[in-house]
Amino acid sequence: MGRRGGRGGGRMGRMGGSKAAGPGGFCVCPSCGHRVPHQAGVPCYQLRCPNCGTQMLRE
């Protein structure tokens, strides 16, 4: 057997979240807390908060 052994050694994404969070969930503004539903195929970091203009993050 190799070193990995297939025991769930998957890596986590940035900021402790999963690498690919899937199609559901929300994009959230780190400044004002505004949330919008995540759209499949559109990364949250490409969105700007409609309230304050800050770059959104994946929740």
Legacy VTK file of the C-alpha trace (Angstrom):
# vtk DataFile Version 3.0
C-alpha trace
ASCII
DATASET POLYDATA
POINTS 59 float
0.000 0.000 0.000
1.055 3.570 -0.596
1.425 6.254 1.994
-1.989 7.785 1.432
-4.009 4.610 1.885
-7.257 6.293 0.833
-8.296 7.331 4.330
-9.954 10.663 3.720
-6.745 12.616 3.349
-8.465 15.319 1.291
-7.196 18.837 1.696
-9.219 21.740 2.931
-9.620 24.932 0.973
-8.597 28.389 2.085
-10.011 29.764 5.323
-10.785 26.266 6.633
-13.693 25.613 4.282
-13.993 22.799 1.835
-12.102 23.119 -1.419
-15.303 23.169 -3.473
-18.355 23.931 -1.383
-20.893 22.808 -3.990
-23.725 24.657 -5.708
-25.757 25.639 -2.627
-25.022 28.085 0.142
-24.507 31.813 0.268
-22.007 34.502 -0.588
-21.515 36.870 2.335
-19.994 40.332 2.670
-17.212 40.391 5.278
-17.825 44.106 5.923
-21.581 44.500 6.390
-22.745 40.862 6.573
-25.108 41.053 3.574
-25.855 37.577 2.157
-26.892 36.548 -1.345
-27.615 33.005 -2.596
-24.625 31.421 -4.316
-25.022 30.913 -8.063
-23.486 27.767 -9.543
-20.536 28.595 -11.778
-20.032 32.082 -10.301
-17.336 32.267 -7.605
-18.332 34.486 -4.684
-15.060 36.407 -4.914
-16.182 37.726 -8.311
-19.237 39.382 -6.749
-19.397 42.793 -5.076
-21.725 43.526 -2.179
-24.754 45.506 -3.418
-24.796 47.454 -0.129
-21.164 48.547 0.299
-19.212 47.305 -2.757
-16.860 44.968 -0.838
-15.751 41.709 -2.472
-17.990 38.827 -1.326
-16.762 35.588 0.279
-18.209 32.084 0.361
-20.032 31.258 3.561
LINES 1 60
59 0 1 2 3 4 5 6 7 8 9 10 11 12 13 14 15 16 17 18 19 20 21 22 23 24 25 26 27 28 29 30 31 32 33 34 35 36 37 38 39 40 41 42 43 44 45 46 47 48 49 50 51 52 53 54 55 56 57 58
